Amino acid sequence: MESEIVHFEIPAKDPKKLSAFYSKCFGWKFEDAGMQGMKYWIITTSAKAKWKGGMYKKGKSSQVPVNYIGTKNIDATMKSIKKAGGSILMGKQEIPHMGWSAMTKDPEGNVLGLFQPSMGMPKQTKSKRK
């Protein structure tokens, strides 16, 4: 099965300061996602990038960056992870109008996100972060 990283997330104690760091060092762009009830910024790493990332306000010091791996069948992928010695941290959760995600760990304890897109995902509108 071919899978690729389709999204990444960076937790930040100070999102304004950390987004300035990534913008200055790598030229990344940050846009407010306009999510209700959560401060979340969409990260564009380049004009050619197929996938984007996200930054959110860190709630716990234990939160670390996570790569999300795309899958066509999140349930089958979770079973495969468990069978291969990994574990499930958070089962399948719907992301309205986008798809489903889950949080897992590999056998050495590294966190891996999973993402299965829903069909016909609508384009999101975002306002630029100031």
Residue pairs with C-beta under 8 A, 6 or more apart in sequence:
1 71
3 69
3 70
3 71
3 77
4 69
4 70
5 51
5 67
5 68
5 69
5 70
6 51
6 68
6 69
6 70
6 115
7 51
7 52
7 53
7 54
7 67
7 68
7 113
7 115
8 43
8 53
8 54
8 65
8 66
8 67
8 68
9 53
9 54
9 55
9 56
9 65
9 66
9 68
9 113
10 18
10 22
10 43
10 53
10 54
10 55
10 56
10 65
11 55
11 56
11 57
11 58
11 59
11 63
11 64
11 65
12 18
12 19
12 55
12 56
12 57
12 58
13 57
13 58
15 39
15 41
15 55
15 56
15 57
18 55
19 28
19 30
19 41
19 55
19 129
22 28
22 30
22 43
23 29
23 30
26 45
27 46
28 43
28 44
28 45
29 43
29 44
30 41
30 42
30 43
30 44
30 55
30 129
31 41
31 42
31 44
31 126
31 127
31 128
31 129
32 40
32 41
32 42
32 126
32 127
32 128
32 129
33 40
33 41
33 42
33 54
33 124
33 126
34 125
34 126
34 127
38 56
39 56
39 57
40 54
40 55
40 56
41 54
41 55
41 56
41 129
42 52
42 53
42 54
42 124
42 126
43 52
43 53
43 54
43 55
44 52
45 52
45 53
64 111
66 103
66 111
66 112
66 113
67 112
67 113
68 101
68 112
68 113
68 114
68 115
69 77
69 112
69 113
69 114
69 115
70 115
70 116
70 117
71 77
71 114
71 115
71 116
72 116
73 116
74 92
74 100
74 101
74 102
74 114
74 115
74 116
75 92
77 114
77 116
78 88
78 91
78 92
78 102
78 104
78 114
81 87
81 88
81 104
81 106
81 112
82 88
84 107
85 106
85 107
86 104
86 105
86 106
86 107
86 112
87 104
87 105
88 102
88 103
88 104
88 105
89 103
89 104
89 105
89 111
90 102
90 103
91 102
92 100
92 101
92 102
93 100
93 101
93 102
94 100
95 101
97 118
97 121
97 122
98 117
98 118
98 121
99 115
99 116
99 117
99 118
99 121
100 115
100 116
100 118
101 113
101 114
101 115
101 116
102 113
102 114
103 111
103 112
103 113
103 114
104 111
104 112
104 113
104 114
105 111
105 112
106 112
